[in-house]
């Protein structure tokens, strides 16, 4: 499994601060985990797309990352 995703910093100034190691107290995050396996027992994982909605709280030590992950599956189209 690997993750891609987005974070919502709110402004260009906040993005510049983030790039320089100055983090906001709390920010939103949208992870997109990808499940990929060659193991036949878990082949069903290869057919789902996943996304998450959550937040990162920099006010705690260690940093707290919380999100819910959802999966969706598109059924094949009929051939007619």
ZIFENJO-V382801 format. One record per backbone hydrogen bond with DSSP energy under -0.5 kcal/mol. CO is the residue of the C=O (numbers start at 1). NH is the residue of the N-H. Records with the same first field share a line. If there is no record, write none. Layout:
BEGIN
CO = NH ; NH
END
This chain:
BEGIN
2 = 34
4 = 32
6 = 30
7 = 9
8 = 28
11 = 15
12 = 16
13 = 17
14 = 18
15 = 19
16 = 20
17 = 20 ; 22
18 = 21
21 = 23
25 = 58 ; 59
27 = 56
28 = 8
29 = 54
30 = 6
31 = 52
32 = 4
33 = 35 ; 50
34 = 2 ; 36
38 = 40
39 = 42
40 = 43
42 = 45
43 = 46
44 = 47
45 = 48
49 = 72
51 = 70
53 = 68
54 = 29
55 = 66
56 = 27 ; 58
57 = 60 ; 64
63 = 65
64 = 57 ; 66
66 = 55
68 = 53
70 = 51
72 = 49
73 = 75
END
